[in-house]
């Protein structure tokens, strides 16, 4: 995709960061895996937040682990009004963890949870739009949420973000074999598989979808949105992750969007790599 030059539509993933016990170790892992470079990092006033770049374009950030949660990636979603959206989160049964707060003129941000405690971010862009590129090797390319109670999950997110929603394949042009069924992650038959979410007012299709929800009968590996990063060579990237101390959590499997492998980094944070 072309570099990002305008604000992301409401409800679109616009940033991702990972909290880790050791940021320097994380820089070595992701720098080697994706070829990312890193800035010097902000000071205490910004939580020692370290931005990651792919070919000089911002793609993610690393930060020290805080609170009682373990290492994890957090996906942030674009909103026009962080205060109004945070209020809608609480009305829908979620919780505001931090914020909203302004980071200078860059953005107004909040961390919130859904009704089941899954953490995600709200990002009201100022001068900082978030990702500077998406959909390329080494950059964010997709996110999905695994849910056991799909009705509860759908009502929450489709109310908070006013998504256009429907099952993958509802549009005949989008039909594909989705019977990948691997541990409830990235799989599932058509009748209980991927539900697509597109920004309000969009015509729902794979081309317009910005995120998705999959059903699973089992406890999901993570209650958060799973961030997917692009790669041209899935097997090679997976082998590199293993060499660097990572683990395979869900083996390579086919989806209608390309092959995917779910990994944990060397500190335990889950993410996925997807062919692009």
N, C-alpha and C positions, 0 to 999 in steps of 0.2 A: 504494500500500500504506500501511497505518497505520505510524506511527513505531515503531521497534524498541524493545521494552520488556523483552525476555528474551534470554538468551544464544542465539546461533546454534547450530543442531545441528552435531555433529561433521562436519567435512569441508565445511561451507558457507563460501563466500566471506563474509568479515566485515569486510574493510577493503581499501583500495587506496591506494597512494601512487606518486608519480612522482618520479624523480630527474632533475634538470635542471642544465645548466651555469649557468643564471641563474634563480634562483627569482623575482626581481622581474619578469622578463620573462614567466615562467610565470604569475604572478598576473594580469598584464594579459591574457594570452591566455585563460585559463580563466575569469577574472572576466567578461570581455566575452562569451565564448561561452556560458556556462551561468548567468551572473548570480551566480557564487559570491562570497562575501566571505571574508576571511581574518583569522585572529588575528595577534597580533604575532610569533608564532613563538617556539619554545624557543631557549635558548642553546646554547653549545657542548656542554653535558652531554647534550643531546638531539639533537645533530646538526643544529641550526638547523631543526628540523622545523616546518613551518607548516601548520596545519589549515585546511581549506576547508569552507565552510558554504553550504547552500542553505536559505534562509528560516530561518536560525539553527539548522539541524540539520547535524551533522557528516557529510560525504559523502566526504571524501578528504583527502589531504595532499600537500604539495610539499616536497622536500628537495634540498639540493645534491648534485650528482653526485659519487660516490666510486668509487674503484677504476678498473679498466680498461674497464668496460662503458660503453656509450653511453647517451644519454637513454632512459628506459624506464619504463613502468608496471609495478608489482609487485602481484599480488593475494595477499592473506593469507587463510588458511583457519582456521576455528575448530577448536580441539582442546581436549579435557579436560585433557590432560597433555602439555605441550610437550616435556618431557624424554623421555617414552616414545615420542612420535611422532617426534622427531628420531632416536632410536635405531632406530626402525623404518625411517626413510628410509635410514639407512646400511646396514641389513641388506638392503634392497631394491636396493642399488647406487647410491643417491644420495649426496649429500655435505652436511654441515653447514658453512655459510659463516660464520655468526655466531650466538652464543647456544647454548642458550637463556639469556636474561637477563631479569631483572625490571625493569620500568619503574615503580618505586615500587609502589604498590598497584593501578596501572591494569591491567597485563597482564604476562604473561611471553611473550616473543617470540623467534623464531628465523628466520633466513633459511637456506634449504636449496635444493638443486637436485635435479632428477630424474636419471635415469640418462644423459640426453642433455645435461645442463648447464642445463636450463631452471630459472630461479630462481623460487621462490615463498616465501611466508611462512607461519609457524605462529603462531597467536594464541590463547593461553590467557587468557581474559578474567578480569579482576579487577573493578575498578569501571568499567572502560571496555569496553563490549561491542563497540565498533567502529562500523560505520555506525549513524547514528541514524535513517535513513530509506533505503529502497531502492525501486526500481520506479517512480519518479516522474521527470518531466522534471528534468534536471540532477543526477540521482542514479544510482548504480550499479544496473544491472538484469540483468546476465548476464555470464558469462565462458566462453570456449571455448579449447581448446588444439588446435593443428594438429599432426598427427603423420604422419610417413612410415612408421615402424615401429609400426603400431597395436597389435600383440600385445604388444610390449615396453612401450609406454606404458600400455596397459590393465592389465597385470599390476602395474606399479609403483603407479599411483594407486589401483587397486581393492584392493590389499593395504595400502597406507599408510593409507587412509581407510575401508576396509571398505565401499565404496560398493555399493548396489544398482545394477546396470548393465544396459543393454540398448539396442538401436537405437531411435532415434526412430521412432514409428509401430508399435512392437511391440504396444502397446495399441490396439485398433481405434478407441477414442474419440479417440486422439491423432493419427490419420493425417492427413497433409496433403501437398500437393505440395512436395517438397523438392528438385526438380531445378533448383536455382539455379545451381550450377556456375560460380562466378566465381573463377578463379585459385586454386582450392583453399581459399579463405577464405569461410566462411559458405555454402558450397555443397556439391554432391556429390549423387549419386543415392542412393536409399534404401539400396541394398545396400552402399555404402561411404561413407556420409555421416555424419550426426551420431549419436554414441553418448551417451546420457544417463547422468548420474550423480546418484543420490539418496542421502540419508543412510541409514546402516545401519538396517534395520528398516522403512523406508518402503516403500509400494507404489509401484513405479516408474511415473511418468507425467510428462507435461509440467508438471503442477501441482506435483509434488514434487521435480523435478529442480533441482539447485543449480548444476550446471556441466555441461559437455559436452566431448567430444573429436570432432574431425573428421579424416578421413583426407585426405591430399594426396599426389600422386605427386611433387610438386616440393618444393624446400626452402622451408619456411614463411617468411613475412615476419619472424616473430619466434619464438624458441624458448620464449617465455613464454606464459602465459595472457593472452588479449586481453580487456581490460576494456571492457565496453559501458556506455554512459551513455544515459539516456532522453531523448527529445525528443518534443514534439508535432508539430513541423514539420521533417521531415528535410531537405527542400530548403533551407529557410531557415537551418538550423543549419549545413549543409554550406557554403552561401554565406558565412556569417559566418566559418567556419573559414578559408576561402580568403582572405577580406578581411583576416584577422588574420595571414596569413603561413603558414598551414598548407597541407597538400597532401592530395589524394585518393590513397590507395594502392589501394583496391578500390572501384570505383564502386558506386553504389546498386544493391541487388539484393534480391529478395524472398526471405524465409524463412518457415517455418511460424510464426515468432514475430513477424513484422512486417518491414518494410523496414529494411535496414542499410547503412551506408556506413563503410568503414574509412579513417581519417584519420591523418595525422601532424601533431603540433602544430608550431609555428614553430621548435622546437629538435630535432625529429626523433623524439619519443616517439610510438609508435603507440597508438591507441585506436579504439573504434568508437562510433558513435551509432546508436541503434535507436529506432524508433517505439514509443511506449508509450501 
